[in-house]
Amino acid sequence: MVNLGLFSGLKSMKSVNVSFRLPYFTHWGQSILVCGSEPILGSWNVKKGLLLSPGHEGDELVWSGSVAVPSGFGCEYSYYVVDGDKNVLRCEMGRKRKLLLADGIQDGEVVEFHDLWQIGSDDLPFRSAFKNVIFNRSWTLNVETPLGVIQNKLDEEAETVLVQFRICCPNIEEDTSVYVIGSHINLGKWKVQDGLKLSCAGDSIWQGDCVLRKVDLPIKYPSCKYGKAGNFSLETGPNRELTVGSSKNQPRYIFLSDGMFRELPWRAAGVAIPMFSVRSESDLGVGEFLDLKLLVDWAVDSGFHLVQLLPINDTSVHGMWWDSYPYSSLSVFALHPLYLRVQALSENIPDDIKQEILKAKQRLDGKDVDYEATMATKLSIAKKIFTREKDLILSSESFQKFLSENEDWLKPYAAFCFLRDFFETSDRSEWGRFSQFSKDKLEKLVAKDSLQYDVICFHYYIQFHLHLQLSEAAGYARKKGVVLKGDLPIGVDRNSVDTWVYPNLFRMNTATGAPPDYFDKNGQNWGFPTYNWEEMSKDNYAWWQARLTQMANYFTAYRIDHILGFFRIWELPEHAMTGLVGKFRPSIPLSQEELEREGIWDFDRLSRPYIRQEMLQDKFGSYWTFIASTFLNEYQKQCYEFKEECNTEKKIAAKLKACAERSLLLESENKTRRGLFDLLQNIVLIRDPEDPRKFYPRFNLEDTSSFNDLDDHSKNVLKKLYYDYYFHRQENLWRQNALKTLPVLLNSSDMLACGEDLGLIPSCVHPVMQELGLIGLRIQRMPSEPGLEFGIPSQYSYMTDLMALKEEYTTRPAAEETINDPTNPKHYWRYRVHVTLESLIKDSELKSTIKDLVRGSGRSHPVGENEVQVNEESVATTEKQQVATGKEKLLVVTQLNGVPQKEIPVVR
């Protein structure tokens, strides 16, 4: 028991013995600890928390411990899994628990708190997607009994115990109550209307208490919802059980926290579409933020609860169509000017500008997005309106508020845009003294007395109106019960505002990508620098927290692009162009000592490109002598190595381009480049550039002639080490890495988080996602189940991503419906839906067809005007629920109207 001396300044006091009880299976060497907001529980310093002791109760491992506290004591607390030195191995997800001792608990009494470990999915209903949108009520749920209040009193009889049942039930309909029922008379003897009615304690918590005799314990019980019309729904799963331990100090009060009300998982459908692909009668050549209001209307009419977008941040790095790639951000905070509706910039647009807008609308209304023309047109028109109204807008209270709340990212963004345009490049190495960011230089660039201040303010102005327009659309979606889901790209452009302002947060000599897969044998090279997680951790990942906070201004859910990058990232050298010769960061490499113990010693042979004359002849034919003399040195007879000036992929590409310009190539530049890249990639081990005694097995090393020319012993050893590196030794490291970074993202906002978990998936990924409450992604065309060509959405497990349905007219060939080509790093992202939203909204037959699919799949849908949504029970013709009653079970048959029609006793 913890010493009462921790309560400073108190010589003597009344005290209550508080006991914690948590069932939880740990691994060897792990313990459970409770830590809280008050000094007696460590003041959130886990090292000073209360260590619990394990004990077996039947098949369960139960952790318990006690502490003496003063009467009326209150605090917040959480449970932690720790090692022998009290280092945190795992912590609970979700909200902090609240402990508040009720008035009337006498001095010396034992109060026991029965808790369940909170996992990430327990917190999902409190994310803004559910709390503020889907479960948002038009009616008020008043607090009836606050936390810390008990309604019954204990008898003087020592063999009784007061039990307070507490359960979380965030999804509840009007005029519905929550009950606990069981075989005990105080729990209604299994009759719902006679059960223990719980009261709302606020924050979706329902609680109620009753006095039970200890001889009646243990008891089994479920919770249920009971509606005004007499219909009820029981919890799913087995009955809950209340037991009391065998310790000498038996509790007189038990506070029973039962976690979430267990019911069938909530399911819905949604539509995913890039913002630029939307088409309306008002847009200017591309989808615009205000078009989302129409999209939301169509979504509601079609039964969709979600609208998912691709990233909408500014990508204006190159000033050309390359910037159409939405995952390469110029700024992770700034919105893209492409999505601005210029007609909404002012209520007083002069006639000549209106005519210019009409002509531009006709000119840009093409099959695909003309990125460059649309950007140029919008910025030109916006600049004319800005020139007329800048004094009015910039002095307004709303603009000043926006500037004040966003200046940390807005000022560097505006300065970067000015420098990019002034120097005609985003490559800051060409910016002279501005190549290195500093706050002093920034303040001079954005100073009101600077010559470029109007240019700076124009970028403020554009972002201000983008913010207003997206906020309007986001508020409209929330009001209509539609979750607006954003996209969080894994990387930022190498030449971005973020790498300029925070270069220490990125490994600028590296690039991010993905290893080879079914779609691309050479892997992918996205070009983004990898993150310096060690540096980011020094301020508790403040850059990530700010990024998520900004997203939460508009979205109630978001997709984490390439969530595997938070476990490990495929890291390539900056000089690579393909994604093949990379390594995972972090990862445990193969040490030289480890390889030597296995009889591997010729490290130069294994880590240098393996090039022999016969290979050159086979690959290039009579052309091989030109290749050898231009790109290679013969370091011994018939053995070659690349020259210094062409020993990387980028150097080879540059040399080939020069040769092509001089018409020296006998074959196509692409074919020759592919052949030379094959030679450069013909290695077995990748030597660590920072430590020459560490190595990484080259992906698919068995496909190389360098590997196949080895002796059998070396092949067997290297195959064993290859599979160990890629599929075994990293799992715990990657798990711990994700548990450091992902909770920071999740706790930075109350948005619902969904992880894109496609590709080569380590076995640690899905357990971590489940623990953290992260929804996964399933693509019908890319099923994870073996032997399936198309996934079956009805069989997806709960915590999969919401199925993206996009019904379209089929007048165009399928090839023209492609949004992205993952194998092409310079793909032009320009797809537009060929039907306007206004036309889709008018198509009642199409909307009805989609809505029938949503209803038929058992999914929830938004309630439109003049529509009442049928209860969940109406999804199936009947739903059977069983209630344990000792020797019998009641089979409750619920008809379409949700009212139990009859009870059939089934003797067992």
N, C-alpha and C positions, 0 to 999 in steps of 0.2 A: 504494500500500500504506500502511496506517495505521502510524504511528510507534510503536515499542515503548516509547517514553518514557512513554506513557500508563499503563504499569504502574509505579506509584510504588514507589520503594524497591528496584527491581531493576536492578543495574548490568549484569549479564550473565546470560543464561539460555538454556536450550535452547528453541527455538521451532519451531512448526509453522505452515506456511502454509495457512490455512483459506480455501477459495474457495466462494462461494455462486453458484448457478446457478438461474435461474428463467425459464421461458418465459412471456411475458405481452405482449399487444399493448396499447400505450398510445396516447393521442392526442398530437397535436403539443403540445410544451411540458411534457409530463409525464415524470416519471422514476420509477424504482423505488429504494427505499431499504430497507436492513435495519437494524433497531434492536433492541437487546436489553437484558438485565438487568445486564450488566457495563459498566464505563466504556469499554472498547474499542469497544463498540457503542452507546454513548450513554446508558446507564443509563435507558432508556426515554424519554429526551429525543430526539424525532425529529430535531430540528435538529442534533444531534450524531451522528446515525446514519451508517452507511456507505452512500454513494451508489454505486449500481451503474451499469455502462456497458452500452449496448445493442450487439447484434450479430446479424446474420442467419445462421441455420443452416437452409438450405433455405427452406421457407415460414414458418418460425417466427422471431419476434423474441425473442431470448434475452438476459436481463440477467445480468451477472456482475460479481463484484468479489472482492477477497481482502484478508485481514488476517492479520498474524502474531500468534500467541497462544502462551502457554507450553504445554508438554506437560501432559496431564491436564486441560486447560481445559474448563470447562463453563459453560453459561448457557442462558437462555431467549431466544427471539427471534421476531420477526414481520416481515413485509414490508408496506410502505406505498407507495401511489402519491402522489407529491408534485409540487408545481409548482416553478418556478424558484427560489423562496425557501424551499423545503422545508416549505411549508404542506401539511398532510395533506389530500388529496382523497378518498382511499379507503383503508381498512385491511382487512386480512384478518379474516374471522370465525372463530369457533371458538377452540379452545384454543391457548395459546402453544406454539411449537415448542421442543423440547429438543435442545441440542447438548452432547454429552459425548464427548470424545476418549478412545478406548480406550487402555489400557495397551499398550505395545509399539510404538506409532507413534514412529518415530525422529526425532531432531532434523533439521530441514531438509526433512522430507517434505511433499508437497503432498496435502492432504485436500480433496476436493470434495463439497459437499452439493448434490444434485440435488433440488429441491423443486418442488411444484406449488402455485399460488395456492389458498388455502383460501376457499371460499365458504360461505354460511350453511348450505346443505344438507349439507355435510360434517359439520356439528356435530349434525345432527338425531338420529343414533343415540345421542348422549350426553346428550340431554335425558331428564329423569326418566321421561317417558311410555314411552320405549323401554328406557332403562338399568335402571330400577327396577321396571318393570311387564311390558312385552311381552317384552323379551329377558332378563328376570331368570332366573337359572339356579337350579335346585335342586341343582346339582352345582358343585364348586369347580374353577376353572381356575387351576392353579398357574403361577407365573412360572418359566420354564425358563432363560431367558437374559436378564438385565437389560439395559436400555439402556446403551450404552457398552462392551459386551463383544463381542469378535469371536472366532470359534471357529477360524479358519484363520490360517496364517502365510504371509507373502509369501516367494517364492523370492528368492534373490539376483539372479536374472535381472531385468534392468531392464525388460524388455518385458512384464511381467505387472502386473496390477492386481487388488487385492482389492475386490470389490464386495459391499456389504451391502444386501440387498433388505429393504425395510421397508414393510409394508402394514397398514392398519387394517381389522379384520374383527370388528365388534361382534356380529354375529348368527351364532353358530356353535353347532352341536349337539354333544352329548356324544360322545366318541370320534371326533371329526373333526379333521383336521389341515389346515394350509394349505401348499400347495406352489407353487413357481415352476418352470415347465417351458419348454423351448425346444429349439432344434436342437443346442446345444452339449452335449457329453458330460456336463459338470458340471450341466447342467439336464435330464438324462434323455433327450435326443434325442426329446422329445415324449412319452415314456412317463411317466405320472403317478407310478407307483410308484418310478421311478428318478430323479425330479426332485429339486430342492433342497427339503428339508423345512424349513419355518420353525418357529421356537420362539416360545412366548408370552413377550413381554417385559413383560406387564402393561398394564393400561388399554386392552385390546383391540388392542394392537400386536403384530404377528407379524414376526419378523425372522430372517434367516439369511444367511450369507456364503459366498462361494466365490472361488477365484482363477481369473482368466481371462487369456488372452493378448491383448494389445492388437490384434494382427493379426486376432483373431476379431471385433472390434467394427466396426460396430454389430451388435447382436443384437436380435431381436424375441422377445417372450415374453409369455404371460399368467400369471395366478395362478389357482389352482383349489382347491376344497375336496375333500378325499378322506376318505371315511368308512371306519369299521371293516369294514363289509360289502362294501367294494370299490366302492361307488358314488361318483361324483364329479360336481362341477358346476363348469364353467369360468366365468370372468368373461364378462360380456357386452361387446359393443363390439369395437373393433379391438385388435390386439395392441399391447402396450407396446413401447417401443424404448429401448435404452441406447446412447448415443453419447458420444464423447469429443471435446472441442473441439480446435482446431488450435494452441493456444497452446504456447509453448516449454516452460513448466513443466507437463509432463504429470502428472496426479495418479497417486499410487500407491494411494490409497484413495478409493473412491467410496461415499458413503452415499446410497442411492437411496430417497427417500421417495415412494411411489407413491399416496399419498392413500388413498381408500376402495376396498375390494374392490367391483368393479362387478358388481352382480347385479340381477335384475328388481326394480323398486321394490316395497317392502312395501306391501300394501294391506289394508284392513280395513273393517268397517262398524260403525256405532254408532247409538244412539238419542238423540234430543234431546227434552227435555221440561222445562217449567218445574217447579221444585220444588213450587210450590203446586198443580200439576195432578195430582200423584200421589195415588192413593187406595189406602188399605190398611184392614185390619180394625182396626188399632190407632190410626189417626190421629184427631185432634180437628178435623174439618171442613176440613182442609188437609193437603197433603203435608208430611212432617216429615223431618228429617235422618236419623233412624234407619230410615226407610222405604227409604233408599238401599241398605241391605243386601239387602232383598228385590228391589229393582230390579236390583242387580248379579247376584243369583242368576238372575233371569229373563234378563238380558243374556247370561250365560255359556251358559245352556241354549239360547238362540236364536242363538248364534254371534256376538254383538256384542263387540267389543273396547273400545268407548267408550260412556260415558254423559255426555252434555253437558247442562248446566243453564243456565238464565238466571241473571242476577245474584241473589245471595242476601244482599246487604248490607241493613242497616236502612234503610227508606225512610219512617219515621214522622215526616213533616214536618207534616202537616195534622191528624192524628188522625181521619181519615175515609177513605172508600174511594178517594179520590184517591191515597192512598199505595200502592195496589195496583200502581202503575206501577213495575216493578222497576229501571228505568234511571235513576231520580232519587234518588240516594243521600243519606240524612241523614249518613252517615259511610261512607267508603270502606274502613274497617277493621272496623267493628262488624257482626256477623251479625244477621239479622232475627229478633226474638223470635217471629214468626209460625211459624217452623219448629221451635220447641221442643216436645219431648215431655214434658209435665208429669208423666206417670206414671213417667218415669225420673229425676225429680229426687231421689227418696229411696226407700230400701228400706222405710221405716217410715211410709208414708202412712196416716193414720188412716182408719177406715171411713167417717166422714161425708164426708171429702174424696173418697174413692174413689167413693162414691155420687154426689157432685156431678159427678165426671168422667164417670161412666156416663150420667147424664142429659144432660150437655152433648154427649156424643158422639152421642146419638140426636137431639138438637135441631139440631146443626150438620151432620148427615150429609145434606146437600142435593145437588141437581144441580150447583150452582155454589158457589164459595167466598163465604161471607158475611164479608167482610174485617173489618168493624167488630166484629161479634159475636164472631168467632173471636179477634181480638186482645184484646178486653175480657175474654173468658172465660179465656183462657190466662194473662194477666197477673194476674187476680184469684186464680186457683188457685195460681199460682206464688208470689204474695205471702203466701198463707196457709202454704204449706210453708216459705217463707223465714223467716217469723216464728218458726216452731217450731225450725228447724235452723240459723239464721244463725250462732250462736256456734260451733257445731261446724264448719261449712263454712268460715267466714271465718278461722278459726285453723288450718285444715289446711295441711299442707306443700304440697300440690298447688295449692291456691288461692293461697297466698302466692307460689309460683313463677310462676303465671299472671299475677298482678298485677304482679310485678316485671318480667316480660318484656314486658308490654304497656302499662305505665302511661303511656307517651308519648301514646298515642291513647285509652286507656281512661278516664283521669281527665277529659280535656276532653269526651269523649263523655258520661260520666255527669253532669258539670256542666251540659252543654247540655240533656240530657233533663230535669234538674231545673228549669232555668230555663224551658224550653219549657212544662212543665206548670204551673209556678208562675204565669207570665204568660199562660198559655193561648194562646200563639202562638210560632211559630218565627221570626217576624220580629224580629230582635234590635234593630231600631231602637226597639222598644217596651220594651226591657229596662232602660232608665235607665242607670245607671253600668256595668252589665254588657254594654252593647251593644258596647263595645270590649274585646277579649280582652287579658288580660295574665296572666303567670305568677303574680304576687302575688294577683290576684283569684281565679285558679283554686285556688291552695293554700288560700285561706280558704274557698272553696266546698266543697272536699273534705276539710277538716280533720276529724279525729276528734272534736273537741269542738264541732263545729257542730251546730245543731239539725236540719239535714237529712241528717246523716251516714247514718242508716238508709236514706233514699231513695237516696243515692249508692251505698251498698253493695248495694242491691237491683239496680241496673243492672249493677254488677260481677258479682253472682251470676248474673244471667240470661246475660251474655256468657260467663261461665266454663262454665256447663252447655251452652250452644250449642257452645262450643269442644270440650268433651268428646264430645258426641254426634256432631258432624261429623267429629272426628278418628277416632272409632270406625268410622264408616262409610267414611271415606277409607282407613283401614288395611285394612279388609275388602276394599275394591275392589282395592287393590294386591296383596293376597294372592291374589285370584282372577284376576289377570291382566287387570283391567279398568281402563282409563284414565278417571279422573274429570276432566272438562273443565269449567272455570269460564268466566265471562264478565266481561270488563273493560269497564264502561260508559265511553263517551267523556266524559261530563260528570258534574257533581255538582249537587245542588239549590242554588239561589241562597241559600236559608236552611238551610245545612248546617253541621255542625261544622267541616268543612274550610275553608269560606269565613270562618267566625268566627275560627278560629285562624290561618289563613294568608291574609288578605285580599290581600296583596301578590302572591300567585300567580295571581290571577284578575282579569279585566277586568270589574268589576262593573257597568259602564255598557253592557254588550253582552249579547247572547244568542246561543246556538248553534243551528244548524238545518241544513237541507238545501235546495238550490235546487229549483225546480219540476222535476217529472219526469212520467212516464207516469201515475203514480198520483194526483198532486196538482198541479194547475196553479199553485197558490199557494205551493208549497214547504212545508217543515215548520219550525216554530219550537218547539224543545225547551225553551227557557227557561233553559238552563244558561248561566252566564257563560263566556266563552271564557278560555283559559289565557294567562297572561302568560309566554310561553316565555323571554323575555329574563331575567326575574327568576328563573325556575326554573333556568336554566342556571348561575346564580351559585354554587349549591351542588351542581352536577352532578346536578340533577334528583332531589334526595334524597327529595322527597315521592313521586315515582313509584317510586323504588327501594324505599322502605318499603312501598308499596302492593303491589308484586309479591312482595316477601318474605313479606308476610302471606298472600297468596293461595297461595303455595307450601307453606304449612303443611298445606293440604288437597288441592290439585289438582296433577296432574302434566301438565296441558295447560290452555290457556286461549285464549279467543277475544277478539281485540281488536275491540271494537265500533267501527264506522265508522273503519277504519284510515286513511281519506282525511284524517281530522282531524289526523294527524301529518305530512301533506304540506301541507295547507292546510285551513282550517275556514271554513264559510259563516257569516259574522258579521253579525248584525243589531243594530240599535240596541235598547236595553233597552225602549224604548217601543213596539216593534213587537209585533203579535200574530200575523201571518202570517209566512211565510218568503220572501216574494217580493223585497222591496226590500232586498237585502243585498249583501255583497261578500266576496271571499275574503281571508283573512288567513293568511299574508302574501301580498301580490301587488304587482306593479308597476303603479301607476295610470296613467291618461292625464293627462299634464301639460297645463296651460293653453297652454304654448308649443307643444307637439306638436299640439294641436287647432288653434291659430291658424295654424300652418304649413300645415294642411290646409284652411284657409278656414272654420273653425268659430269663431264669436266670440260668439254670443248665449247666454252661459252661464246667465243667469237664465231665459231662455225654455226651455232644455233641462233644467234641474235643478229647476224649480218645477212643481208640479202644473198641468197644462194643462187649464183648465176654461173652457168657453165655454157661453153660454146655450142654444144648440141642443142641446148634449150633456145639459144638465140636463133639458131638455124631453123629449128622447128616452128618458132613463133613468128619470125619475120622473113623467112625464106632468103632469097638473094639480097634482100634489103638489109640483112643483118650486119654487114660490114659498116654501112653508114650509121646504124644504131650504135654499134660498138665504138666507132671512132668519135661519134658526137657526144655520147652520154656516158661512156664507160672507160675504165682503165683495166688493163689486163695485169693483175698483180702477181700471177704465176700462170704457167702455161694452161690455156683454155679455161682459166678462172677469172671472173670479172667482178669489179665493184663499181658503184656509181661515182662519177666525178663529184668533187665538192660543190660545184656550182649547179648540180642537178640531183642532189641526194635526198630531196623531199618531193612530195606530190606537187606542191605549189611551184617549186623550182622547175620541175619537169614540165608543168603546164606552161610556164612562162617561156622556157626554152623552145618548146614546140610551137608556141605562137610566133616567136621570132623566126623560126625555120619556115613556118607556113607563109609568113609575110614575104620571105625571100624565095618562095616557091621551091624549097629544097626537099619537101616531103614527097615520096613516091606513092604513099597511101594516105588515106584520110587522116586528118589530125586526131579525130576521136578514136579511131582504131589503133593508131600508134600510141596514143596516150594510154589506152586500156592495156596494151601489151607491156608498156614500160611500168605502169602501176602494178601489174601482176608480178613483174620481176622484183620491184621494190618491196612488195608484200610477201615475198617468198621467204618467210622466216618462221622459226618455231617458237622462239622466246623473244619477248620485248624487254630490253634492259631499262631499268628505272633511270631516268635522266638525272635524278637527284641522289641516287645511291647505286653505284655500278655493281654492287653485290646483291642486288635484288632484281627479280625477274617476274614476268607475267606471261602465261601461255597465250600465244596468239590464237584468236577465235578461229574455230574450225581448222586447227593446225593439221589434222589428218588429210586435208585436201591439198596440202602443199607438197611439191616434189622435194623440198628441203627435208620434210619429215619422212617421206617414203623412201629416201635414199639412206636412211639411218639403219643401223643394225637392229635386230629384233629386240635385244635387251633394252636399248635406248627407247625404242618405240613403245614397249610395254610400260616402262617407267613413266615416260612423258604422258601417255594416255591416262595412266592412273592419277598423276598429278593434275592433269587437265580437268578431269572430272571432279577431283577434290576441290580445286580452285573455284570452279564455276558453280558447283552444286552442293558443297558441304561446308567447307571451312569458314565461309563468310557469314553464315546464317545468323549467328548470335550477334556479330558485329553490326550487321545491317539492321537487325531488329532494334538494338540499342540506339543506333543512329536515328532511326525513325521515331523512337519514343522520346528522343530529345527535341526533335524539330517539329513534328506534326502537332503535338499538343499546344505548342505556341500558336500555330495557325488557328487551331480550333477555338482557343480561348481569346483570340484577338477580336472576335465578333460573335454575334449570335446567329449568323447565317448557317444554314444547313450545308454541310460539306459533303461532296461526292468525289471519289477518287477514280481517275482513269487508270485502270489496272490491266492494261493490255500489253502484250509482248512476252518476253522471256521472264516469267514470274517466279522469283525465289519463294521457297516454301514458307518463309517467315512473313510474307506480305499479308495474306488474307487473315491469319490470326491477329495480327496487329490492327488491321483495319476493323475487324470485328470488335476488338477490345476498345478501340477508340470511337466506335460508332460511326465509321466512315462507310458510306454507301459505295458500292462498286459499280462497274460498268459492264454490260453484256451487249454485244453486237450480234444480231441474228446471223450475219454473213461470216462471223468469226467465232463460232461456238467453241467453248473450252472443253466440251464433252467430246471424247474420241468417237469417231465414226459418224458424226453428224455434219451434214453440209450446211444446214440452217438450224439455228437455235430455236427452242420452243419457249416463248415468253411465259406461257402459263405455268411452266415448270421451273421458272427461275426462282431461286431461293430468296427469301426476304433479305433486304439489304443489297439487292441489285439496284442499278440506276433506273430512273423512270423511262419506260420504253418510249422511244422517239418515233411517233407516227407522223408521216407527212404525206397526205393524200394529194395527188396531183393529177391534172389532166395529162393524157399521154400522147400529145401531138408531136412531141420532139423525140428524136432518136435517143436511146439511153446514153450514148457517148457524149451527148450535149448536156446531160444532166450531172456531169462530174463536177464536184466542187473542188476536190483536191487530188493531186497525184503525189503520194508520199515519196515516190522514187525520184521525183524531179525537184531539186532544191530551188529552181527558178520558175516554179509553176505560177501562172497568172491566175490569181484568185478573183474571178470576175463573174461568176454564175449569178443569173437573176431568174427568179420565178417568172414564167411567161404569162401569168394571170395576175391581175391586180387583186388586192385585198378586198376592194369594194365588190368585185365580181364574185369572189369566194363567199363573202358575207351574204350575197343575194341567192346563192345556190343552196336552197333549203334541202334539196334531195341529198346533196353531198354531205352537208352537216348532219343530217339525220342518220345517214349510213355510218358515219364515223362515231356518232354518239351511241348508236346501237352496239357497235363493237366495244366501246368503252364500258357500257352497262353490262353487256354480255360476258365480259371478262371479269366481272366482280369488282370493278374499280369505282372509286368515288369520282364524282364530277361536280363542278361548280353549279350552284343553284342560280339559274337565270331569273329574269323578271317573270312574275306570274307563274313561278314553278316551285313546287315543294318536292324536295328530294326524298325518295323512299328510303326507309331504314336499311341498314346493311343486311338485315335478315332477308330482304326481298331479292337479293342477288340469286339465291338458289330457291328452288321450289319449297324445300323444307330444310331445316337445319336442326341437327340432333345435338342435344346437350345432356350430359349426364351429371347427376348430383349424387355424391356418395352419401349413403344413409346407413352405414353399418352393414347389415345383412342384405339390404335391398339397394337398388339404384332406381331413381326416377328418370324415365326417358321423356324429355320435354320436346314436343314436336311444335315447331314454330312455323306458322303459315305465312303467306305473303304479307299480311298486315302487321306481322311482328308480334301478335298476341298469342300466348300459349293456348292451344285448343283443347288438349287433353293430356292427362298424365297416366302413363301405363306402367304399373309396377312390374319389374322384371326380377324374379327370384333367382338368386345366384347360388 
